C-alpha cells in the first residue's frame, strides 16, 4: 500500500468513526449498511469494506452474519490492556501514567467541589454505604463515580483510558477501610477543595508497586 493509498484508507476509517459519533451510535447499535456508508462518504464499497474490516480487527465493531455490522464496547475485549503490555515497558512511562491518572482525579475533585448536585452527592454516599465492594479495590470504583459526576465527558473518557492502562500495571492501593473516601466525600459536601486535595494526596501515598 502506497503512502497515498494509506492516507485515503485512514481517512475513510476516520470518517466512519465520525459517523458513529454523529449518529450517536453506542455499543450494540447497528451501523449504516456498506451501501449507505459508500454513498455518505462518496467512496467505493470495496474501500468501505476494507475500512470496516480494520475497525473489526481493532474490536470496535462486529459483523453478524445476516444482521449487519454493530458497534462494540471497546473496553470489553481487553485491547487497551493488550496494547499497554507493549507501551508500558519502561519505568518512566509507568510513572508518567500514574501521575496523569492522579492529576485527572484531583481535577475531578476540584470540579465537584465547585459544583456538585444533590443527586451526585447522594450517589457517592450510596456507593460509600455499599459494603459489597472490598476496600482495596474501592479506589477505582469511587473515582469512576467522581469523574462521571463532573459531567465532563472528555475528562471521563481520558480518565477511563488512563485507568484501564493503569490496571495492567503492578500497583496496589493499600487501603483497608473506606474512611479515607468518606473523608473526601465530606470535603466535597462542604465544597472544601483544599481539604479534599490534602486528603487525596495522603490517600495516594498508599499506592505501592507490587
N, C-alpha and C positions, 0 to 999 in steps of 0.2 A: 504494500500500500504506500503510495507516494505521500509526500507532505501535504499536497493539495487535497488528495483523497481523504487523508486523516482529518484534516481541518473541516471538510464538509461533513464527514461522518460524525465527528464530535459535535458539530453544530446541530445536526439532526437529533442526537441524543439529548443535548441541552434543550432543544425546542420541545421534545416530548416531555421532558421533566417539567418544563414551563407550563405545558398544557395540563399536566397533573395538578400543578399549583393553581392555575387559572380556573380550572373546573372544580376546584376544591375537592379533589378525589382523595379519599382516605383508604387505609388498609381494608381490603375486601371489596372496594368499589371496582366496577368494570371500566376498562379503558375504551376509548373510541376504537372502532374497527380499523384494520390496516388501510382500507379504502378511504375512510374518513380522515385518518391521520395523513395519508398521502395527499388528499385534497387540501387540508388545512395548512400543511407545510409546503405544498407545491413541489413535492419531490416524488420520485418513483416509488412504487410499492416495495420493490426489492431493497431499496435503501432503508425504508421504514422497517422492513423485516429484520435487516441486519442490526439496526439500532435497538430494536426490541429484544433481539437475542442477547445483545450486550447487557442490557438492563436486567434481563432474566438471569444471566450468569452472575451478576452482582447481587442477586437476591432482592431486587427492588420490585420486580413484577413476576407473575407466574402465568403460564398459559395452560388452560384447562381444555382438553380436547372436547370439541363440540359446544363449548360455552363461551370462549373468548379469552381475553387477557385481563388480569386483575392486579391491582396494586397490592403489594405485600408489606408487612411490617418489617422495616429494615433491621430492627433490633432483635427479632425473633430468632435469627439464624446465626448469631454469633460472629457475623462478619467483622464487626468492629474489633472484637477481641482477637480474631484471627489476624487482622491487619496489625493490631497492637503488638503481637508477638514478634513482628518483623521491625516495626518502627521504634519500639521502646527497648532498645538493646543496651544503650549506654546510660550511665547513672545521671548524667547531666540532663538528658531528655526526660528521664523519670522524675527528677526533682522539678523540672520546669512544668511538667504536667500536674504534679501535686500543688505547686504554687498557683497555677492557673485555676485549678479547681477551688482552692481555698479563697482566692480573690473573688471568684464568682459568687461563692456562698456568702462572703462578707458583704458584697454589693447587694445581694438579695435581702440580707438582714437590714441593711440601711434603707432599702426601698420600702420594706414592710413597716419599719419604724416610722417612716414618713407618712404612709397611708395604708393602713390595714383595716379592712372592713370587719364588722362584727361577725359576718359569716366566715371569713378567713380565720379569725381568732378562734371561733368555735370549732372549726375543722382541726386546727392544730391541737386544741385542748382535747378533742375526742381521740385524736391519734395518740397523744401522750397518755391518755387514760386506758388505751387498749393494751392489755398485758400479753397479747398473743405474739408480740414482736420481741425477740431476745435483745437485750441491751447492746451486745457487741455489734449487731447488725442494724441497730436503730438509726445510726447517723445518716445512712443513705436514704432511709425511708422518711426521716424527719425533714431532711433538706430537699428532698424531691417535692414535698408539700410546700416548704418555704419558698422555693424558687417558683413553683407553679402559681402560688398566690400573689406573686408580684405582678401577675397579668402581663408580663413581658415575654412574649412568645419566643423572640430571638434569644433572649437570655436563657430561657428554659431549654431550647434546643442545643445551644452551645454547652450548657452545663451537663445535659444528658449525655452528649458525646464524650465530654471530658470524664464524666463519671464512669461510663462504660469502659473507656480505656483504662481508667484508674483501677477498676475492679479486676483487670487482668494482671495487676502488679501484686507483689508480695508485701502488702501493708495491712495493718490491722489497727482498729480503734480500741484501745484498752479501756473500755468503758464498761463498768459492771452494773450500773444502775442509771435510771433516767433523770436523776436530779439535775444534772448539768443542763439537760434540754428543757426541763421545767423552768429553770432559772432564766434561760434565754427567752422562753415564751413570755415570762412575766416582764422581762425588759421590753419586749416588743409591745406587750399590752400597755405598758406605761409610756411607750414611744420614746424610750431612752436609748438612743443609738449608741452613745458612748459605752454604756453598761453592757449592751448586747455584744459589742465588738470585743470588749475586755473579756467577757465570759467565753466568747467564741475562741479567742486566742488561747485562753487557758485550756479549753477543750482540745484544741488541735495539738497541744503539746503531748497528748496521749496517743498520737499516731506513731506507731513503731513499725520498722521494717522487719519482716519475718526472715 
